[in-house]
Amino acid sequence: MRVLGKSMTKQSIDRLAVSPEQQALLREVCRFRFVTAELLAAHLHLASVSTFRRRLLRLVDSGYLGRHYNSTNRLQRLAAAYYVT
């Protein structure tokens, strides 16, 4: 991690960069509190859930969203729940 100032690091600057499309997605997740990718994609009338799931995971990796999913969910074929952090 490269230090860019007294309190700013490259990682924190990457977290600040959010596109307008990502901001709209964050607002929708915030509206529902907990949501699955399938439900949110249906609400937004999106055709490709897999592409949408990648967008959500990018926000999880950036620290904007959290994801609740464990091995029990996988065995029961339950979807991951996303929430704003």
C-alpha positions in Angstrom: 0.0 0.0 0.0 1.5 3.3 -1.1 1.2 6.3 1.2 0.1 9.5 -0.5 -0.3 11.9 2.3 -0.6 12.0 6.1 -3.9 10.2 6.2 -4.6 9.3 2.5 -3.5 5.9 1.1 -4.0 4.5 -2.4 -6.5 2.1 -1.0 -8.7 4.9 0.5 -8.5 6.9 -2.7 -9.7 3.9 -4.7 -12.6 3.6 -2.3 -13.6 7.2 -3.1 -13.9 6.6 -6.8 -17.5 5.6 -7.5 -19.2 6.0 -10.8 -22.8 7.5 -11.1 -24.0 4.0 -12.0 -22.5 2.5 -8.8 -24.0 5.4 -6.8 -27.4 4.5 -8.1 -26.9 0.9 -7.3 -25.8 1.8 -3.7 -28.9 3.9 -3.3 -31.1 0.9 -4.4 -29.4 -1.5 -2.0 -29.8 1.1 0.8 -33.6 1.3 0.1 -34.1 -2.4 0.6 -31.6 -2.8 3.5 -30.8 -6.4 2.6 -31.2 -7.6 -1.0 -30.2 -10.5 -3.3 -28.7 -9.9 -6.7 -31.6 -11.7 -8.4 -34.2 -9.5 -6.6 -32.4 -6.3 -7.3 -31.8 -7.2 -11.0 -35.5 -7.9 -11.4 -36.4 -4.6 -9.7 -34.1 -2.7 -12.0 -35.3 -4.7 -15.1 -31.8 -6.0 -15.9 -31.5 -9.1 -18.1 -28.1 -10.5 -17.0 -28.0 -11.4 -13.3 -24.4 -12.7 -13.6 -23.1 -9.3 -14.9 -25.1 -7.6 -12.2 -23.6 -9.9 -9.5 -20.1 -8.9 -10.7 -21.0 -5.3 -10.2 -22.1 -6.0 -6.7 -19.0 -8.0 -5.9 -16.8 -5.1 -7.1 -18.6 -2.8 -4.6 -18.1 -5.5 -1.9 -14.3 -5.6 -2.7 -14.2 -1.8 -2.5 -15.8 -1.9 1.0 -19.1 -0.2 0.1 -21.2 -3.3 0.4 -21.2 -6.3 2.7 -22.1 -9.8 1.7 -23.8 -12.4 3.9 -23.1 -15.8 2.4 -21.6 -19.0 4.0 -21.3 -22.7 3.2 -24.7 -23.4 4.7 -26.3 -21.1 2.2 -24.5 -22.8 -0.6 -25.7 -26.3 0.5 -29.3 -25.0 0.7 -28.9 -23.1 -2.6 -29.7 -19.8 -1.0 -28.6 -16.5 -2.6 -26.1 -14.1 -1.0 -27.6 -11.1 0.7 -26.0 -7.7 0.1 -26.1 -4.7 2.4 -24.5 -1.2 2.7 -21.6 -1.0 5.1 
